Every structure is written in structure tokens, then in C-alpha cells.
Amino acid sequence: MGEWPSEQNIKSCVFKNGWLGEREKKLFGKERSLDDPVEMRFGITSERFTAQLKKPLEGSQWSGIITRMAVRAFEENMVEGVVTLRRSSDDHFFSVPVLADNRDEIYRTRGNKPVLSPVLRSLETARQRGMKKILVIGAACHMHALRDFQERFDHLKEMDILTIGIPCVDNVSRSKWRWILERMSKSPETARFMEFMQDFRIHIGHADGSVEKIPFFSLPEELADPGIFPESCMSCFDYLNSLADITVGYIGAELIEGEKMQWVLVRTPTGKKLIDLLSEELARCPETGSWECRKFVLNASKSIMENMRQIDRQYSTKRKIPLWLGQFMAAMLRRNGPKGIGFAHYSVDFHLIRHYYYVKYRFPDLLEKIVPRHVPVILTEYGLPL
């Protein structure tokens, strides 16, 4: 059992069990509606809003809502420990699984770690220590495996497990992270965080506090190669972590200078209890932005399909377009492109379309098994071939 749940993850993997439907039914009593365009994209929710902590946590990538929520759950004795990640001492971007069982250890877990990590390994530590109430913070792949574990293992059935989901896409393996970062940043050795942002640029924060902003359009062409990402990530259709009790991200919040707004999707009564712990600490706002983003998705879809189809394509090391032109395009899209829930709509559809054609051309035998039933409906909305 020392390696658990690594071996068990294989049995709970998306490639074996498929995505979403049955798990949604068991968690919510229904699947997401094919007649509701918002629910098809964002999953089943009871409440959605944007917010930031009135007093942001120092060292957090955003305002620190997830970390603070975990601390408050511990302080209120809702949980005995938190299954999550903290930064590795070897590399700022790498992480190690941890079972945090005190306030200081929970605070140490703040911040983004953009590489694949075995979060659920700490479940075994919780079992060995006899914990009955735990909080799990993880990406969609962790939540899908966790929900499967809860059905298969008696000791997890006896646990009260609360979950906070993090939106996740384009995660990378540790072996490729430095290679990728070196092709993005002018100073990879000083980089401390990285995020794909709502202004159509990648923001890379550095040790001196400066933020490097690179337009998506000006990345080297080789970073468009789907082969640099794990097959499991490129076959994921749960960007917004729909099986968590609550999802906290940023793509549905407008990017406002000087603010650190986050997007909160409350999914279950447990998620409601978790966010209510911060009722006095949050500055809350309703969602903003226009839903419509059709022309922006269609503009991207042709190149998406072509890129996924060309399995043996050779990618150039040069930038797709000059940096100055990329900055101009990003500025124009920031002004005229989708914002708020419109950007979330665009981002979800972009990735659903990309991943559908990735599976179609590279794992055609798995197409019916791992593609959720709402994805073809969304493709049909755009008139895209199935």
C-alpha cells in the first residue's frame, strides 16, 4: 500500500472509466442539461459570482480564497487535515503532495504549481492516521479519481470528504516544464509564477516583482505541438472541475488593474458551507461580461482542427508572429474581445473543441467512451464536423 493510490489511479483513469455523466448523476442526481448552454459549459452550479479577499493573502497567486477557505474549514473543525500540494524545495514550480494538519502548513500550500502532481497520495497518510474528516484540493483529474475511490474503498466511504476544485488545462510533466518555460520567458531562472490570462497574454511573475507579459499569438510555434502535453490532459473535458463541491478559478472574472478577482462556482451544499466560512472576508460581485463569443471561437476552430489532424507535423522554433504585432493583437482583443463570462465561455469552448479533435484523430476508438455527451452538442452549435 506504500505506493497507493498511484497504482489505483490507473483503475480510476479517464481512459478506463470515461468522463462525467455517471459521476454527475451520483453527485447531483442528474446530468447537466443539454438544453442549457451555460450549464453545458460550466457544469451544474447552485451559485456563481466573482470575489476577492478583502485582505489578500501575501504570497498567493490571486487573493488566496482557496487557501483561506481551507484554513477556516480547519479552524471550524470541519476537517482534520487538508490533502493538497506545497512547493518542492528543489524547484519553485514543482510540488509535493502533503497532508496539512495545522494552519501554518495549510498556508504554506498557497500558490499555483503548473506541473502534474500526485495530490491523492496523501489520502493514504490520512487513512493511516485514522482521520475521518478531510478536505481535498485538486484538479479535475484528481476529483474524478477521488469520486471513483470513494465507491471502491470502504475506508473512504467512512470518511467525510470535502472538495475544492481548481480549473486546470495544459498541465505539463516535470521533465518538460523547464523546456517550455525557457521558450516563453526571457528570464526563466527568475520566474516565480505563470498564468494564461484574460488579456490573451501569458503573465510570468519574477522574483523582483516584475511581470512579463507574452501574447499567446507570439509564442514559438513548437509550443502549439499537442505532443508536449500529457495525453490525459489533452483528452480532458472537465476544465472547470465539475465534480468538486466548489470550484475557484479566475477566467470568469474580468481582469481589472490592481485587483485580484476570482471566479467562484458553488456546486453542492457542502460547497456552500465552505464559501460561507468567508462571508465576512469576501468582497463579492455578480458575474459580468457578455455571453456571446461565437465569432472568436469560430476564428480559432479551423486552426485547432488542422493542428490536431497533423499528427506528424514538424513545428518551427520561431515565433508565430512578431512580438510587437502579438502585443497589438492582444490589446485589440482585450478591448473588443470576450470578457467575464464571455471569456470563460470562449476558453471552455476552445479547449472542448481542441480536445475533441485530439481524441478523434489520435484515439478514435475512445471517442464515444471519454467524450461527454454535451461536447458534440456544442460542436454542432458551431457547425463543426463530428
FITITOR-353723 format. One record per residue (C-alpha): residue number from 0; residue in one letter; x, y, z. Coordinates in Angstrom, 2 decimals, padded with zeros to 5 digits. Each point is the difference from the previous one (the first is absolute). Layout:
<sites>
+-----+--------+---------+---------+---------+
! num ! residu !       x !       y !       z !
+-----+--------+---------+---------+---------+
! NUM !      A !       X !       Y !       Z !
...
+-----+--------+---------+---------+---------+
</sites>
This chain:
<sites>
+-----+--------+---------+---------+---------+
! num ! residu !       x !       y !       z !
+-----+--------+---------+---------+---------+
!   0 !      M !  000.00 !  000.00 !  000.00 !
!   1 !      G !  003.02 !  002.30 !  000.19 !
!   2 !      E ! -000.47 !  001.16 ! -003.58 !
!   3 !      W ! -003.76 !  000.45 !  000.34 !
!   4 !      P ! -001.82 !  001.54 ! -001.74 !
!   5 !      S !  002.43 !  000.16 ! -002.95 !
!   6 !      E ! -000.81 ! -003.54 ! -001.14 !
!   7 !      Q ! -003.69 !  000.51 !  000.75 !
!   8 !      N ! -000.05 !  003.18 ! -002.10 !
!   9 !      I !  000.35 ! -002.17 ! -003.09 !
!  10 !      K ! -003.26 ! -001.78 !  000.86 !
!  11 !      S ! -001.75 !  003.36 !  000.52 !
!  12 !      C !  001.50 !  001.68 ! -003.07 !
!  13 !      V ! -002.14 !  001.79 ! -002.60 !
!  14 !      F !  001.24 ! -002.39 ! -002.70 !
!  15 !      K ! -001.55 ! -002.92 !  001.88 !
!  16 !      N ! -003.15 !  001.54 !  001.45 !
!  17 !      G ! -000.89 !  002.85 ! -002.33 !
!  18 !      W ! -000.99 !  003.47 !  001.12 !
!  19 !      L ! -002.74 !  001.66 !  001.91 !
!  20 !      G ! -003.50 ! -001.33 ! -000.63 !
!  21 !      E ! -000.43 ! -002.77 !  002.58 !
!  22 !      R !  002.07 !  001.90 !  002.53 !
!  23 !      E ! -002.18 !  003.09 ! -000.41 !
!  24 !      K ! -003.12 ! -002.07 !  000.52 !
!  25 !      K !  001.36 ! -001.47 !  003.22 !
!  26 !      L !  001.11 !  003.38 !  001.36 !
!  27 !      F ! -002.90 !  002.22 ! -001.11 !
!  28 !      G ! -002.78 ! -002.44 ! -000.80 !
!  29 !      K !  000.08 !  001.06 ! -003.66 !
!  30 !      E !  002.29 !  000.72 ! -002.93 !
!  31 !      R !  000.51 !  003.50 ! -001.34 !
!  32 !      S ! -002.81 !  001.11 ! -002.28 !
!  33 !      L !  000.53 ! -000.09 ! -003.75 !
!  34 !      D ! -002.57 !  002.77 ! -000.29 !
!  35 !      D !  001.96 !  002.40 !  002.21 !
!  36 !      P !  002.99 !  001.51 ! -001.87 !
!  37 !      V !  001.51 !  001.40 !  003.21 !
!  38 !      E ! -000.30 ! -003.23 !  001.98 !
!  39 !      M !  001.51 ! -001.96 ! -002.90 !
!  40 !      R !  003.14 !  002.15 !  000.30 !
!  41 !      F !  000.29 !  000.76 !  003.70 !
!  42 !      G ! -001.53 ! -003.15 !  001.49 !
!  43 !      I ! -002.71 ! -000.24 !  002.64 !
!  44 !      T !  000.08 !  002.93 !  002.41 !
!  45 !      S ! -002.26 !  001.46 !  002.67 !
!  46 !      E !  001.74 !  003.39 !  000.02 !
!  47 !      R !  002.70 !  001.86 ! -001.94 !
!  48 !      F !  001.67 !  003.32 !  000.75 !
!  49 !      T !  003.34 !  001.81 ! -000.01 !
!  50 !      A !  001.83 !  000.97 !  003.18 !
!  51 !      Q !  003.28 !  000.77 !  001.67 !
!  52 !      L !  001.15 ! -000.03 !  003.59 !
!  53 !      K ! -000.25 !  003.44 !  001.57 !
!  54 !      K !  003.45 ! -000.69 !  001.43 !
!  55 !      P !  001.84 ! -002.08 ! -002.64 !
!  56 !      L !  002.41 ! -002.63 !  001.30 !
!  57 !      E !  003.61 !  000.93 ! -000.64 !
!  58 !      G !  001.68 ! -002.49 ! -002.30 !
!  59 !      S ! -003.23 ! -001.21 ! -001.58 !
!  60 !      Q ! -000.26 !  000.09 ! -003.77 !
!  61 !      W ! -003.39 !  001.69 !  000.23 !
!  62 !      S ! -001.61 !  001.26 !  003.18 !
!  63 !      G !  000.25 ! -003.38 !  001.74 !
!  64 !      I ! -003.64 ! -001.13 !  000.20 !
!  65 !      I !  000.80 ! -003.72 ! -000.24 !
!  66 !      T !  002.71 !  000.11 !  002.64 !
!  67 !      R ! -002.06 !  002.12 !  002.38 !
!  68 !      M ! -003.05 ! -002.24 ! -000.48 !
!  69 !      A !  002.14 ! -003.03 !  000.91 !
!  70 !      V !  001.33 !  001.72 !  003.12 !
!  71 !      R ! -003.48 !  000.99 !  001.13 !
!  72 !      A ! -001.31 ! -003.55 ! -000.55 !
!  73 !      F !  002.83 ! -001.24 !  002.24 !
!  74 !      E ! -000.59 !  002.67 !  002.64 !
!  75 !      E ! -003.72 ! -000.84 !  000.12 !
!  76 !      N !  000.77 ! -003.72 !  000.45 !
!  77 !      M ! -001.75 ! -000.86 ! -003.25 !
!  78 !      V !  003.16 ! -001.93 ! -000.95 !
!  79 !      E !  003.00 ! -001.54 !  001.76 !
!  80 !      G !  002.38 !  000.42 ! -002.92 !
!  81 !      V !  000.35 !  001.33 ! -003.54 !
!  82 !      V !  001.18 ! -002.20 ! -002.88 !
!  83 !      T !  001.78 !  002.35 ! -002.38 !
!  84 !      L !  003.42 !  001.09 ! -001.32 !
!  85 !      R !  002.80 !  002.23 !  001.17 !
!  86 !      R !  002.98 !  001.24 ! -001.95 !
!  87 !      S !  002.99 ! -002.27 ! -000.34 !
!  88 !      S !  003.23 !  001.19 !  001.59 !
!  89 !      D !  001.75 ! -000.96 ! -003.26 !
!  90 !      D ! -001.98 !  002.18 ! -002.41 !
!  91 !      H ! -002.43 !  002.86 !  000.58 !
!  92 !      F ! -002.40 ! -001.33 ! -002.66 !
!  93 !      F !  000.08 ! -003.62 !  001.12 !
!  94 !      S ! -002.07 ! -001.42 !  002.82 !
!  95 !      V ! -000.25 ! -002.84 !  002.48 !
!  96 !      P ! -003.21 ! -001.52 !  001.41 !
!  97 !      V ! -000.69 !  000.91 !  003.60 !
!  98 !      L ! -002.55 ! -000.67 !  002.73 !
!  99 !      A ! -000.11 !  003.40 !  001.70 !
! 100 !      D ! -001.26 ! -000.27 !  003.58 !
! 101 !      N !  000.66 !  003.47 !  001.43 !
! 102 !      R ! -000.54 !  003.60 ! -001.04 !
! 103 !      D !  003.62 !  000.72 ! -000.89 !
! 104 !      E !  000.28 ! -003.11 ! -002.18 !
! 105 !      I ! -003.22 !  000.89 ! -001.82 !
! 106 !      Y !  001.27 !  003.54 ! -000.66 !
! 107 !      R !  003.21 ! -001.48 ! -001.41 !
! 108 !      T ! -002.01 ! -001.69 ! -002.77 !
! 109 !      R ! -001.14 !  003.26 ! -001.64 !
! 110 !      G !  000.93 !  000.84 ! -003.57 !
! 111 !      N ! -000.25 ! -001.73 ! -003.37 !
! 112 !      K !  002.07 ! -003.05 ! -000.97 !
! 113 !      P ! -000.34 ! -000.54 ! -003.77 !
! 114 !      V !  001.32 ! -003.56 ! -000.29 !
! 115 !      L ! -001.63 ! -003.40 !  000.42 !
! 116 !      S ! -000.03 ! -001.09 !  003.63 !
! 117 !      P ! -001.34 ! -003.02 !  001.94 !
! 118 !      V ! -002.23 !  001.97 !  002.39 !
! 119 !      L ! -001.97 ! -003.04 !  001.13 !
! 120 !      R !  003.03 ! -001.82 !  001.36 !
! 121 !      S ! -000.64 !  001.74 !  003.33 !
! 122 !      L ! -003.33 ! -001.83 !  000.31 !
! 123 !      E !  001.99 ! -003.00 !  001.19 !
! 124 !      T !  001.68 !  002.12 !  002.67 !
! 125 !      A ! -003.42 !  001.15 !  001.18 !
! 126 !      R ! -001.18 ! -003.62 !  000.15 !
! 127 !      Q !  003.05 ! -001.10 !  001.98 !
! 128 !      R ! -000.58 !  002.81 !  002.48 !
! 129 !      G ! -003.64 ! -000.93 !  000.47 !
! 130 !      M ! -001.41 !  003.29 ! -001.26 !
! 131 !      K ! -003.74 !  000.04 ! -000.65 !
! 132 !      K ! -000.46 !  003.55 ! -001.31 !
! 133 !      I !  002.25 !  001.34 ! -002.76 !
! 134 !      L !  000.02 !  002.69 ! -002.66 !
! 135 !      V !  001.44 ! -000.82 ! -003.43 !
! 136 !      I !  001.21 !  002.82 ! -002.27 !
! 137 !      G !  000.77 ! -001.06 ! -003.54 !
! 138 !      A ! -000.51 !  000.14 ! -003.75 !
! 139 !      A ! -002.76 ! -001.79 ! -001.92 !
! 140 !      C !  002.02 ! -003.19 ! -000.49 !
! 141 !      H !  000.47 ! -000.24 !  003.77 !
! 142 !      M ! -003.72 !  000.49 !  000.62 !
! 143 !      H ! -001.03 ! -002.65 ! -002.51 !
! 144 !      A !  002.40 ! -002.51 !  001.55 !
! 145 !      L ! -001.10 !  000.98 !  003.51 !
! 146 !      R ! -003.70 ! -000.53 ! -000.80 !
! 147 !      D !  000.88 ! -003.44 ! -001.40 !
! 148 !      F !  002.14 ! -000.79 !  003.07 !
! 149 !      Q ! -002.93 !  000.90 !  002.25 !
! 150 !      E ! -002.07 ! -002.73 ! -001.65 !
! 151 !      R !  002.72 ! -002.65 !  000.02 !
! 152 !      F !  001.66 !  000.38 !  003.40 !
! 153 !      D ! -001.88 ! -000.58 !  003.25 !
! 154 !      H !  002.27 !  002.23 !  002.08 !
! 155 !      L ! -000.75 !  002.95 ! -002.30 !
! 156 !      K ! -003.73 ! -000.68 !  000.24 !
! 157 !      E !  000.38 !  000.50 !  003.75 !
! 158 !      M !  001.77 !  003.35 ! -000.44 !
! 159 !      D ! -001.72 !  003.36 ! -000.26 !
! 160 !      I !  001.83 !  001.42 ! -003.04 !
! 161 !      L ! -000.45 !  003.64 ! -001.05 !
! 162 !      T !  001.42 !  001.18 ! -003.33 !
! 163 !      I !  001.24 !  003.25 ! -001.52 !
! 164 !      G !  000.61 ! -000.14 ! -003.74 !
! 165 !      I !  002.54 !  001.96 ! -002.00 !
! 166 !      P ! -000.59 !  000.58 ! -003.74 !
! 167 !      C !  002.81 ! -001.58 ! -001.94 !
! 168 !      V !  001.17 ! -000.32 ! -003.58 !
! 169 !      D !  003.32 ! -000.45 ! -001.83 !
! 170 !      N !  001.80 ! -001.40 !  003.02 !
! 171 !      V !  003.45 ! -001.36 ! -000.79 !
! 172 !      S !  002.27 ! -002.75 !  001.23 !
! 173 !      R !  003.00 !  000.99 !  002.11 !
! 174 !      S !  002.42 ! -001.19 ! -002.64 !
! 175 !      K ! -001.32 !  002.54 ! -002.54 !
! 176 !      W ! -000.70 !  002.96 !  002.28 !
! 177 !      R !  003.40 !  001.71 ! -000.23 !
! 178 !      W !  000.11 ! -000.54 ! -003.76 !
! 179 !      I ! -003.37 !  001.74 ! -000.33 !
! 180 !      L !  000.82 !  002.84 !  002.41 !
! 181 !      E !  003.27 !  000.74 ! -001.81 !
! 182 !      R ! -001.95 !  000.48 ! -003.23 !
! 183 !      M ! -002.46 !  002.37 !  001.62 !
! 184 !      S !  002.04 !  002.22 !  002.28 !
! 185 !      K !  003.00 !  002.25 ! -000.53 !
! 186 !      S !  001.12 ! -000.85 !  003.55 !
! 187 !      P ! -001.21 ! -003.51 !  000.91 !
! 188 !      E !  002.37 ! -000.28 !  002.95 !
! 189 !      T ! -001.74 !  002.88 !  001.84 !
! 190 !      A ! -003.58 ! -001.05 ! -000.85 !
! 191 !      R ! -002.22 ! -000.65 !  003.04 !
! 192 !      F ! -003.49 ! -000.43 ! -001.47 !
! 193 !      M ! -001.68 ! -000.32 ! -003.38 !
! 194 !      E ! -003.61 !  000.27 ! -001.14 !
! 195 !      F ! -001.93 !  000.22 ! -003.27 !
! 196 !      M ! -002.02 !  003.17 !  000.56 !
! 197 !      Q ! -003.20 !  001.64 ! -001.21 !
! 198 !      D !  001.90 !  002.62 ! -002.01 !
! 199 !      F !  001.16 ! -002.72 ! -002.43 !
! 200 !      R !  003.51 !  000.12 !  001.42 !
! 201 !      I !  002.06 ! -002.25 !  002.25 !
! 202 !      H !  001.00 !  001.77 !  003.20 !
! 203 !      I !  003.29 ! -001.18 !  001.48 !
! 204 !      G !  000.83 !  001.44 !  003.39 !
! 205 !      H !  003.66 !  000.34 !  000.98 !
! 206 !      A !  001.92 !  000.06 !  003.25 !
! 207 !      D !  000.44 !  003.79 ! -000.14 !
! 208 !      G ! -003.79 !  000.53 ! -000.18 !
! 209 !      S ! -000.10 !  000.81 ! -003.72 !
! 210 !      V ! -002.52 ! -001.71 ! -002.28 !
! 211 !      E !  000.97 ! -001.05 ! -003.50 !
! 212 !      K ! -002.96 ! -000.08 ! -002.42 !
! 213 !      I !  000.26 ! -002.06 ! -003.19 !
! 214 !      P ! -002.88 ! -000.07 ! -002.54 !
! 215 !      F ! -001.37 ! -003.46 ! -000.74 !
! 216 !      F !  000.45 !  000.75 ! -003.69 !
! 217 !      S !  003.75 !  000.62 !  000.29 !
! 218 !      L !  001.01 ! -003.25 !  001.65 !
! 219 !      P !  002.44 ! -002.22 ! -001.93 !
! 220 !      E ! -001.94 ! -002.29 ! -002.32 !
! 221 !      E !  001.45 ! -003.09 !  001.71 !
! 222 !      L ! -002.05 !  000.81 !  003.11 !
! 223 !      A ! -003.15 ! -000.70 ! -002.04 !
! 224 !      D !  001.07 ! -003.64 ! -000.36 !
! 225 !      P ! -002.58 ! -002.06 !  001.94 !
! 226 !      G !  002.70 ! -002.63 !  000.50 !
! 227 !      I !  001.69 !  002.10 !  002.66 !
! 228 !      F ! -002.99 ! -000.49 !  002.31 !
! 229 !      P ! -001.07 ! -003.24 !  001.70 !
! 230 !      E ! -002.56 ! -002.03 ! -001.94 !
! 231 !      S ! -002.29 !  000.03 !  003.02 !
! 232 !      C ! -000.06 !  003.82 !  000.11 !
! 233 !      M ! -000.66 !  000.26 ! -003.73 !
! 234 !      S ! -002.92 ! -002.42 !  000.41 !
! 235 !      C ! -001.58 !  001.84 !  002.95 !
! 236 !      F ! -003.47 !  001.49 ! -000.35 !
! 237 !      D ! -000.40 !  001.30 !  003.53 !
! 238 !      Y !  001.86 !  003.31 ! -000.08 !
! 239 !      L ! -002.16 !  001.45 !  002.81 !
! 240 !      N !  000.23 ! -002.96 !  002.39 !
! 241 !      S ! -003.69 ! -000.88 !  000.03 !
! 242 !      L !  000.14 ! -002.75 !  002.64 !
! 243 !      A !  001.37 !  002.20 !  002.79 !
! 244 !      D ! -002.22 !  001.49 !  002.70 !
! 245 !      I !  001.22 !  003.43 ! -001.04 !
! 246 !      T !  002.24 !  001.24 ! -002.81 !
! 247 !      V !  002.16 !  003.10 !  000.40 !
! 248 !      G !  001.87 !  001.40 ! -003.00 !
! 249 !      Y !  000.33 !  003.30 ! -001.84 !
! 250 !      I ! -001.06 ! -000.26 ! -003.66 !
! 251 !      G ! -003.58 !  001.15 !  000.63 !
! 252 !      A !  001.19 !  003.11 !  001.84 !
! 253 !      E !  000.95 !  003.11 ! -001.93 !
! 254 !      L !  003.66 !  001.01 !  000.13 !
! 255 !      I !  000.11 !  003.33 !  001.82 !
! 256 !      E !  003.27 !  001.81 !  000.71 !
! 257 !      G !  000.90 ! -000.08 !  003.69 !
! 258 !      E ! -002.61 ! -002.61 !  000.89 !
! 259 !      K !  000.20 ! -003.78 !  000.43 !
! 260 !      M ! -003.53 ! -001.07 ! -000.78 !
! 261 !      Q ! -000.78 ! -003.71 ! -000.02 !
! 262 !      W ! -002.93 ! -001.98 ! -001.38 !
! 263 !      V ! -001.95 ! -002.21 !  002.39 !
! 264 !      L ! -002.31 ! -002.83 ! -001.12 !
! 265 !      V ! -001.94 ! -001.52 !  002.90 !
! 266 !      R ! -001.17 ! -003.49 ! -000.97 !
! 267 !      T ! -001.26 ! -001.85 !  003.10 !
! 268 !      P ! -001.36 !  000.81 !  003.49 !
! 269 !      T !  003.47 ! -000.86 !  001.31 !
! 270 !      G !  001.49 !  002.58 ! -002.36 !
! 271 !      K ! -002.47 !  002.54 !  001.37 !
! 272 !      K !  001.13 ! -000.76 !  003.57 !
! 273 !      L !  003.62 !  000.47 ! -001.02 !
! 274 !      I ! -000.45 !  003.38 ! -001.66 !
! 275 !      D ! -002.25 !  001.20 !  002.83 !
! 276 !      L !  003.02 ! -000.34 !  002.29 !
! 277 !      L !  001.34 !  003.11 ! -001.76 !
! 278 !      S ! -003.22 !  002.01 !  000.01 !
! 279 !      E !  001.55 !  002.88 !  001.96 !
! 280 !      E !  003.34 ! -000.13 ! -001.80 !
! 281 !      L ! -001.12 !  000.13 ! -003.64 !
! 282 !      A ! -000.73 !  002.94 ! -002.25 !
! 283 !      R ! -002.59 ! -001.57 ! -002.30 !
! 284 !      C ! -001.25 !  001.14 ! -003.41 !
! 285 !      P ! -002.41 ! -001.48 ! -002.52 !
! 286 !      E !  001.37 ! -001.47 ! -003.21 !
! 287 !      T !  000.60 !  002.53 ! -002.78 !
! 288 !      G !  000.57 ! -000.14 ! -003.73 !
! 289 !      S ! -002.02 ! -001.03 ! -003.05 !
! 290 !      W ! -000.58 ! -003.72 ! -000.64 !
! 291 !      E !  000.40 !  000.18 ! -003.78 !
! 292 !      C !  003.41 ! -001.02 ! -001.42 !
! 293 !      R ! -000.94 ! -002.00 ! -003.10 !
! 294 !      K !  002.16 !  001.82 ! -002.55 !
! 295 !      F !  003.10 ! -000.28 !  002.20 !
! 296 !      V ! -000.47 ! -003.75 !  000.44 !
! 297 !      L ! -000.61 ! -000.53 ! -003.71 !
! 298 !      N !  003.11 !  002.02 ! -000.86 !
! 299 !      A !  002.06 ! -002.39 !  002.10 !
! 300 !      S ! -001.74 ! -003.25 ! -000.94 !
! 301 !      K !  001.48 ! -000.45 ! -003.49 !
! 302 !      S !  003.60 !  000.13 !  001.22 !
! 303 !      I ! -000.92 ! -002.21 !  002.97 !
! 304 !      M ! -001.34 ! -002.76 ! -002.26 !
! 305 !      E !  002.94 !  000.22 ! -002.38 !
! 306 !      N !  002.54 ! -000.12 !  002.82 !
! 307 !      M ! -001.64 ! -003.04 !  001.62 !
! 308 !      R ! -000.22 ! -001.81 ! -003.36 !
! 309 !      Q !  003.71 !  000.38 ! -000.84 !
! 310 !      I !  001.42 ! -002.65 !  002.31 !
! 311 !      D !  003.50 ! -000.08 ! -001.53 !
! 312 !      R !  000.31 !  003.73 ! -000.58 !
! 313 !      Q !  003.37 !  001.65 !  000.56 !
! 314 !      Y ! -000.25 !  003.23 !  002.03 !
! 315 !      S !  002.24 !  003.01 ! -000.48 !
! 316 !      T !  002.03 !  001.50 !  002.85 !
! 317 !      K ! -000.84 !  003.53 ! -001.22 !
! 318 !      R ! -002.77 !  002.21 !  001.36 !
! 319 !      K ! -003.33 ! -000.33 ! -001.79 !
! 320 !      I ! -000.13 !  003.78 ! -000.45 !
! 321 !      P !  002.35 !  002.80 !  001.17 !
! 322 !      L ! -000.29 !  001.02 !  003.62 !
! 323 !      W ! -001.05 !  003.59 ! -000.80 !
! 324 !      L ! -002.85 ! -001.22 ! -002.21 !
! 325 !      G ! -001.07 ! -002.53 !  002.61 !
! 326 !      Q ! -000.18 !  002.78 !  002.59 !
! 327 !      F ! -002.15 !  002.05 ! -002.34 !
! 328 !      M ! -002.36 ! -002.92 ! -000.66 !
! 329 !      A ! -000.28 ! -000.76 !  003.71 !
! 330 !      A ! -000.80 !  003.66 !  000.73 !
! 331 !      M ! -002.72 !  000.01 ! -002.65 !
! 332 !      L ! -001.53 ! -003.21 !  001.34 !
! 333 !      R !  000.20 !  001.34 !  003.54 !
! 334 !      R ! -002.04 !  002.98 ! -001.15 !
! 335 !      N ! -002.44 ! -001.69 ! -002.39 !
! 336 !      G !  000.11 ! -003.68 !  000.90 !
! 337 !      P ! -001.95 ! -002.09 !  002.52 !
! 338 !      K !  000.17 !  001.00 !  003.66 !
! 339 !      G ! -001.25 ! -001.47 !  003.25 !
! 340 !      I ! -002.35 ! -002.92 ! -000.64 !
! 341 !      G !  000.55 !  000.56 ! -003.73 !
! 342 !      F !  003.71 ! -000.74 !  000.44 !
! 343 !      A ! -000.86 ! -003.08 !  002.09 !
! 344 !      H ! -002.41 ! -001.11 ! -002.75 !
! 345 !      Y !  002.71 !  000.53 ! -002.64 !
! 346 !      S !  002.69 ! -001.77 !  002.01 !
! 347 !      V ! -002.15 ! -003.04 !  000.82 !
! 348 !      D ! -001.17 ! -000.40 ! -003.62 !
! 349 !      F !  003.53 !  000.46 ! -001.37 !
! 350 !      H !  001.28 ! -002.86 !  002.13 !
! 351 !      L ! -003.01 ! -002.28 ! -000.52 !
! 352 !      I !  000.40 !  000.36 ! -003.77 !
! 353 !      R !  003.75 ! -000.52 !  000.13 !
! 354 !      H ! -000.27 ! -003.08 !  002.18 !
! 355 !      Y ! -002.84 ! -001.52 ! -002.01 !
! 356 !      Y !  002.10 !  000.06 ! -003.17 !
! 357 !      Y !  003.07 ! -001.18 !  001.90 !
! 358 !      V ! -001.91 ! -003.11 !  001.06 !
! 359 !      K ! -001.69 ! -000.38 ! -003.40 !
! 360 !      Y !  003.30 ! -000.11 ! -001.89 !
! 361 !      R !  002.24 ! -001.70 !  002.57 !
! 362 !      F ! -002.29 ! -002.26 !  002.05 !
! 363 !      P ! -003.02 ! -000.58 ! -002.27 !
! 364 !      D ! -000.93 ! -003.25 !  001.77 !
! 365 !      L ! -000.54 !  001.98 !  003.23 !
! 366 !      L ! -002.10 !  002.75 ! -001.53 !
! 367 !      E ! -003.37 ! -001.26 !  001.23 !
! 368 !      K !  001.34 ! -001.08 !  003.37 !
! 369 !      I !  001.85 !  003.07 !  001.25 !
! 370 !      V ! -001.78 !  002.90 ! -001.74 !
! 371 !      P ! -002.94 !  001.28 !  002.11 !
! 372 !      R ! -003.35 !  000.14 ! -001.76 !
! 373 !      H ! -000.18 !  003.83 !  000.13 !
! 374 !      V !  003.17 !  000.47 ! -002.05 !
! 375 !      P ! -001.48 ! -001.08 ! -003.39 !
! 376 !      V ! -002.97 !  002.28 !  000.72 !
! 377 !      I !  002.37 !  002.95 !  000.41 !
! 378 !      L !  001.90 ! -000.89 ! -003.18 !
! 379 !      T ! -003.29 ! -000.17 ! -001.88 !
! 380 !      E ! -000.83 !  003.52 !  001.22 !
! 381 !      Y !  003.02 !  001.21 ! -001.96 !
! 382 !      G ! -000.71 ! -002.20 ! -003.03 !
! 383 !      L !  003.22 ! -001.97 !  000.57 !
! 384 !      P !  000.31 ! -003.58 ! -001.30 !
! 385 !      L ! -000.26 ! -002.92 !  002.44 !
+-----+--------+---------+---------+---------+
</sites>
